[in-house]
Amino acid sequence: MINTGKQAQLAQLKDSNAQLLKRLTARESRLNRIGMGIDAASQEAFEAFADGINGIAQGVEKTLRNERDAEAEKLTNEATAARRSSTHTSSDTAIADIMQDVKGCIEEQYLAAEKNLQVLASILGFFVDVDAVLAGCISVKDTQIFIRRSILAELSAFDCIFAAYNKIPNGSQIAVQTAHSRNGVPRDYVEDHYTQRTTKGGLLISEACIIHDEAHGMDHAPGIYTDEQISKWKTIVDAVHARGGLFFNQIIALGRVADPNFLDAQLKGPSNDVYRDREVKEMSVDDIHRFVQHFKQAAVNAMHGASFDGVEIHGANGYLIDQFIQKQTNKRTDEYSAETLKLPKEILDAVVQAIGASKTGVRMSPFSAWQGMRGDYDPVDQFEPWVRHIVSTYKDLAYVHFVDPLAGSSQEDFRKSDYLKKIVRDAGITVVSNSDLTLEMANERASKYGEAVAFGKLFISNPDLPARARNGWPLNEDYDRTSFYGGTEKGYTDYPFYK
Ligand SMILES: Cc1cc2nc3c(=O)[nH]c(=O)nc-3n(C[C@H](O)[C@H](O)[C@H](O)COP(=O)(O)O)c2cc1C
């Protein structure tokens, strides 16, 4: 007597197994197409996973056979016993026992598959909702994020990453209520801001966090260097993780653009300078060595203290690292001159040594003139050596994040920007594009170049931006610039969801 329910289950499992394998194969070939083929270890893990899934179907088949044989045997025994004792044993009980065995056997197979899946996840380093995959609700593709050196192995329409950059307006808890407080601990509502924007498998990049007291100079900016800051960030990161999101921490030193009102140390930058009528003193080699250590320590704090998934080094927008890269601000003639790129190289190396290249992203803004940058220098001349150094030294880097030329910039700038990005892409490292992108432009970049895409302003005014993008729901483009840096939770946690 074959249990028809079990037969249906077997058919269903076989079907979902076949579909899963088909998706895995398609995924592999897409990965290869965009130059992110998987390595031998990952391949092995995939095979282990496929074996595990096959095991489920085989297990069910086996238990069905066992069920039939055991049932026949039991019924025979039951009949014999009944004849002998002239009492009747309920065959229902016998069947229930058999079913119990069958269930146990199936569970065993599920556990084996689950284990394989976890091995796969740990090797590839991506988040997998094992239950959901086994239940056939979502595919591995939907849950994967990191495939060793790349974020988002598959980049198709709107499979982009969404970055939630945002300054915290009064977002730091101010322990001592003076205008000079730099406690740098995010307020409680910061957690709401990020969790509102968390999607399963989506990546958030935090607002820039100051790496040390002497790297400060920005009102209300959060830090990642005191115990209190780190532990507050951990609660925020945990909340993002609990919703299945991924979270990178951006780390920053201000250098010459620091506001002395929020800096306890002397105002310093790459070179002796005057910026915003403030005298900037050239950093000594000892200063530089200390700052390299601050970056390294901040990365360790972010990863091991606050449990972030990775760190983005802020090398953009006229802050310290950018100042050292560009001749416009780095007039040094020693070993730390702009030509040597020694400071950015040392910082990147220290961070990678501490947390691994696959957990490290780098941001740059070759075309930006903000905070007195760029000048008359050619962005390609200034940034190509930096880009080439990054991609040739750190094959496994998580990503390089470009701030694109502003909308309305010259075609020449956009062409040069694509030239720099291509160097990264050709090295098999993920490019993240950002700045003034519409969803259509983002989608085009993602499908044409396999880039990941980050959003700032639109993600502030649309906490559910990924859902709106996927479902074609209208966007709220009416962001209030006055509240960007402006005061309270307003403009930070109160933008509406579409549904
Ligand atoms: C309120 C606000 C805060 C920002 N904070 C940061 C930051 O901490 N670090 C950073 O690299 N960029 C920061 N940016 C710049 C954004 O990351 C992004 O480059 C810029 O907004 C352009 O992209 P968008 O057109 O998608 O907004 C910020 C932008 C805004 C509007």
The ligand as an SDF file (V2000), in Angstrom:
LIG
                    3D

 31 33  0  0  0  0  0  0  0  0999 V2000
   22.4680   63.9270    4.1340 C   0  0  0  0  0  0  0  0  0  0  0  0
   23.6250   63.3660    3.3900 C   0  0  0  0  0  0  0  0  0  0  0  0
   24.6830   62.8020    4.0870 C   0  0  0  0  0  0  0  0  0  0  0  0
   25.7700   62.2470    3.4190 C   0  0  0  0  0  0  0  0  0  0  0  0
   26.7780   61.6590    4.1370 N   0  0  0  0  0  0  0  0  0  0  0  0
   27.7940   61.0380    3.4840 C   0  0  0  0  0  0  0  0  0  0  0  0
   28.7880   60.3380    4.2050 C   0  0  0  0  0  0  0  0  0  0  0  0
   28.7630   60.2600    5.4350 O   0  0  0  0  0  0  0  0  0  0  0  0
   29.7740   59.7420    3.4950 N   0  0  0  0  0  0  0  0  0  0  0  0
   29.8450   59.8070    2.1240 C   0  0  0  0  0  0  0  0  0  0  0  0
   30.7600   59.2370    1.5350 O   0  0  0  0  0  0  0  0  0  0  0  0
   28.9030   60.4690    1.4260 N   0  0  0  0  0  0  0  0  0  0  0  0
   27.8850   61.0720    2.0640 C   0  0  0  0  0  0  0  0  0  0  0  0
   26.9160   61.7290    1.3490 N   0  0  0  0  0  0  0  0  0  0  0  0
   27.0030   61.7630   -0.1230 C   0  0  0  0  0  0  0  0  0  0  0  0
   26.2200   60.5880   -0.6980 C   0  0  0  0  0  0  0  0  0  0  0  0
   26.8340   59.3840   -0.3580 O   0  0  0  0  0  0  0  0  0  0  0  0
   26.1160   60.6310   -2.2050 C   0  0  0  0  0  0  0  0  0  0  0  0
   27.3960   60.5510   -2.7610 O   0  0  0  0  0  0  0  0  0  0  0  0
   25.4320   61.8780   -2.6970 C   0  0  0  0  0  0  0  0  0  0  0  0
   24.2680   62.1340   -1.9470 O   0  0  0  0  0  0  0  0  0  0  0  0
   25.0560   61.7240   -4.1610 C   0  0  0  0  0  0  0  0  0  0  0  0
   24.2820   60.5550   -4.3650 O   0  0  0  0  0  0  0  0  0  0  0  0
   22.6840   60.6190   -4.5050 P   0  0  0  0  0  0  0  0  0  0  0  0
   22.3970   61.4550   -5.7190 O   0  0  0  0  0  0  0  0  0  0  0  0
   22.2320   59.2080   -4.6540 O   0  0  0  0  0  0  0  0  0  0  0  0
   22.1660   61.2620   -3.2710 O   0  0  0  0  0  0  0  0  0  0  0  0
   25.8160   62.2880    2.0060 C   0  0  0  0  0  0  0  0  0  0  0  0
   24.7520   62.8550    1.3010 C   0  0  0  0  0  0  0  0  0  0  0  0
   23.6650   63.3850    1.9780 C   0  0  0  0  0  0  0  0  0  0  0  0
   22.5280   63.9800    1.1860 C   0  0  0  0  0  0  0  0  0  0  0  0
  1  2  1  0
  2  3  1  0
  2 30  2  0
  3  4  2  0
  4  5  1  0
  4 28  1  0
  5  6  2  0
  6  7  1  0
  6 13  1  0
  7  8  2  0
  7  9  1  0
  9 10  1  0
 10 11  2  0
 10 12  1  0
 12 13  2  0
 13 14  1  0
 14 15  1  0
 14 28  1  0
 15 16  1  0
 16 17  1  0
 16 18  1  0
 18 19  1  0
 18 20  1  0
 20 21  1  0
 20 22  1  0
 22 23  1  0
 23 24  1  0
 24 25  2  0
 24 26  1  0
 24 27  1  0
 28 29  2  0
 29 30  1  0
 30 31  1  0
M  END
$$$$
